[in-house]
Amino acid sequence: MQSLKDKLLKAGLVTEADAARASSSPQSSNAKREGAIPKLPPLPGSPAAQREASRAQLELDRQIRSRVLEVQVPVDAGATTFYFVTRKNKARRLDLSEAQAKRLEAGELAVVERPDPGQIEHALVPAAVAVELHKLSEKVVRFLNHSDVKIGFDAE
């Protein structure tokens, strides 16, 4: 059985140069690639999709944790109690100095979650950083009194 190339050469319809050029063209390699099944994204709810979502959440948590650790303001323990609401709608309090409580109320500081492995802690950060974190994840900021974003109380 002869190949199509051999038959075309024998009939004189193509020359050796044409046959060599056709066999080295990218079309022949594309034909091989077309036969391959493309890699499709995982179906929603499948274990592969869950793994992908988990991997994305871990990366987001890592970014948030590193940013909070870079800029967090140490809590000055004091007599002023500051209450805020957690993600699970539980009231949590921080015992702060009067100066830090005033900075929170004035919108200079914010309370954010710091997703540590195995637990979620809360930290004080500058308001500008809290606005950045709010853009990454709306759930991470627990209290912010800023002109652009108000979180943690009824903003009227």
N, C-alpha and C positions, 0 to 999 in steps of 0.2 A: 504494500500500500504506500503510495507516494503522498508526500505532504502537498499542501496547496502551493507552497513556494516552488517546489520542484515542478509541479504541473504548469505553473505560470511561466517558469523559465523555459521549459521544454516547448511550450507553445509560442514562445518569443514575445509574449505580451509585456514582460518586464526584463530588465537587464540584471546582471550580477550586482551592480552598484545599487540599483533600486532595492533589491532584496536585502542587501547588507544594511542599507539605511533604514529600511522598514523594521528590521529585527532589532536595531539598536535604538529605535525611537521610544519615547516615554509612554506611548500608547499601550505597548505590550505589557509594561509593568503596571499600568493603571488597570488593565483587564484583570490582572492577578489580584490587585487590591480590591476591586469591585466585588469579587467573589467572597471576600472576607466579611463577616458579620460585624457591623459597627458596635462599639461599646456604648450601651445605653445607660442612662442614669437609673439608680435603683428605684423601684416602685415605692410610693409613700406607704409607710407602715411596715415595710419589710425590715428584716434584721440589718441589712446593709444600709438602708436609709437611717435607721436608728443609730447605727455606729457612726455614720457621717454627721448626724446632728449632734451626737455626744462629743465627737472630736471638735466640732465647731464651737460648742459651748465651753469645752475645756480651754480652747485657745482664747476665747473671749474672757473667761475668768482669769486666765494668766495675764492678759493685757491689763485688765482692770486692777488686779492685785498689784502688779508692778507699778502702775501709775499712782495708785493710792499710797504705796509704801514710799515712793519718791518724795511726795509732797505733804504727807499727813502732818497735822499739827498735833503735838503732844497734848493730851488732856491734862489741864491743871485742876486737880481735885479741889473742890471748894464746897461752900454751903448752898450754892444755887442749884436747884434740881431742874433739869431740862428734859421734858418728855417728848418723845417722837413715836411714830407708829412703824412697826416692822412690816415686812412683806406679808406676813401672816395675820395682819391686823391686830397685833398685840402691842400694848403700850410698853415701851422700854424707856428707861431713864438714864441720864448721864448726870453725875454730880460734878458740876463745873465751877470754876471761879466766876465771880460776877462779871469780870471783863470778857471772858469767853462767851458767856451767855448773852451779853449785850452785842458782841460781834456776830453771833448767830442770828439774833433778832434783827440786826441792822443789815444782814445780807452779805457780810464779809466772809463768813464761814458757812459750811454746810455739813450735814451728817450723811455719810455714804456707807454702803456695805463694802466690806473687804472680803471677797470670797476666798478664804483660806481652805486648804484641803481638809475636808471632814467637817467644816463648820463655817459659819458666816459671822464675822466680827463687824463692828461699826467703828468708824473713824471720823475725825474732823479734817476737812480739807478746805482750801480756799474756794470761794464761790465760782471763780473762773474755771477751775478744774472740775468742779461738780457739773457745770454746764457741758463741758467736753464729755464727761462720763455719761451724762444724760443722753447725749447723741449716740453713744455706743449702745447703751441699754437703759431703757426708761425705768427699769425696776431697781437699779443700783442706788439711786439717790433717794434718801429717806426724808430729808428735810432741807429745803432750800428756799430762801426768801430773796429772790433775785428779780430784777426788773424784767428779764426775758422769761424766766421760768419760776413758778411758785409751786412748791411741792411740800406736802406735809400738813397743810391746813386749808380751810376754805378761803380761796383767794377771791375777793369781791371786786 
